[in-house]
Amino acid sequence: MSRTLRIGTRASALALWQANWVKDQLEQRYPDLTVTLTKIKTQGDKILDVPLAMVGGKGLFVKEIQEAMLRHEVDIAVHSMKDVPTFFPEGTGLRCITEREDPRDIVVLKPGYASFADIRHKGRIGTSSLRRKAQLLNLRPDLEMVDIRGNVQTRINKLDEDNLDAVVLAAAGMHRLGFAAQIGEYFDPKVCLPAIGQGALGLESRIDDEETNSLIDFFNHAETAYAVTAERAVLSTLEGGCQVPIAAFGTVSGTELELTGLVSDVAGRELLKKTLTGPVGQAAELGVTLAKQLLEMGAGRILNAVYGCETFKQDED
């Protein structure tokens, strides 16, 4: 029996690539299934002249799609996992996490540079990510960080338009959109820890829609799901969003999960990093434990300063 499945997606080039990839996979698996795309403009798409850190961070790219799902206007949503908050509206949930693309950050370099290390003293680096800014300033305090917004091509164009020496982006988006040839260098995660969930897609659906859920369950990739679950547990425990320099990155080897977490002040002067290993079946617990150890190392004080309030109470001696 044929049916139609409606995908809610943002209208950016990368979001449409991701939604169309899901559409193609579904149609290949279910020849009688008709899959349509519904383009939805989110708050994050409307605000392009202000850094994300100033307008709320996570949730800006998903809320309107979630609302459409609850109104039964779409059946599933395809999100970049790095944009997905750790909480969901009542009635919806994260059903699947897809196999991860390359999770690393990359730089597109101004012509004449062979590597990031070649960038001149006080070079200008384009990125709107506080996470990237903090880590790169920790490595090179002399650099000037310039806020840039927009889609991948728009940000690459900023190299010339804003007289930048480099632009920092995610490898996954560059690969998916066919811009891999413009990558000047990949950052080792030990140098620049990726965003939580970077490179993975998340499929959100209505919890009570059993038919749809059974159709999309094949997308879930166990290893990626373990890693991203642990990363998101770090984020949730630290109550973080795009407005705070927090990062976590998990890798799976057999039944073991290695998880690295990071908290930094915005300027990258005080950067805390910790790595733990544990069984994949305890991914969420590992993330919580890592976050608590970062707090014990002093992350609470850093985060309180960034948040501008006493979110994390300090124990009195």
Secondary structure as GFF3:
##gff-version 3
##sequence-region A 1 317
A	DSSP	beta_strand	3	9	.	.	.	ID=ss1
A	DSSP	alpha_helix	13	29	.	.	.	ID=ss2
A	DSSP	beta_strand	33	39	.	.	.	ID=ss3
A	DSSP	alpha_helix	43	46	.	.	.	ID=ss4
A	DSSP	three_ten_helix	52	54	.	.	.	ID=ss5
A	DSSP	alpha_helix	63	70	.	.	.	ID=ss6
A	DSSP	beta_strand	76	80	.	.	.	ID=ss7
A	DSSP	three_ten_helix	81	83	.	.	.	ID=ss8
A	DSSP	beta_strand	92	97	.	.	.	ID=ss9
A	DSSP	beta_strand	105	109	.	.	.	ID=ss10
A	DSSP	three_ten_helix	116	118	.	.	.	ID=ss11
A	DSSP	beta_strand	124	126	.	.	.	ID=ss12
A	DSSP	alpha_helix	130	139	.	.	.	ID=ss13
A	DSSP	beta_strand	144	146	.	.	.	ID=ss14
A	DSSP	alpha_helix	152	161	.	.	.	ID=ss15
A	DSSP	beta_strand	166	170	.	.	.	ID=ss16
A	DSSP	alpha_helix	171	176	.	.	.	ID=ss17
A	DSSP	three_ten_helix	180	182	.	.	.	ID=ss18
A	DSSP	beta_strand	185	186	.	.	.	ID=ss19
A	DSSP	beta_strand	201	206	.	.	.	ID=ss20
A	DSSP	alpha_helix	210	216	.	.	.	ID=ss21
A	DSSP	three_ten_helix	217	219	.	.	.	ID=ss22
A	DSSP	alpha_helix	222	237	.	.	.	ID=ss23
A	DSSP	beta_strand	246	253	.	.	.	ID=ss24
A	DSSP	beta_strand	256	264	.	.	.	ID=ss25
A	DSSP	beta_strand	271	279	.	.	.	ID=ss26
A	DSSP	three_ten_helix	280	282	.	.	.	ID=ss27
A	DSSP	alpha_helix	283	294	.	.	.	ID=ss28
A	DSSP	pi_helix	295	299	.	.	.	ID=ss29
A	DSSP	alpha_helix	300	307	.	.	.	ID=ss30
###
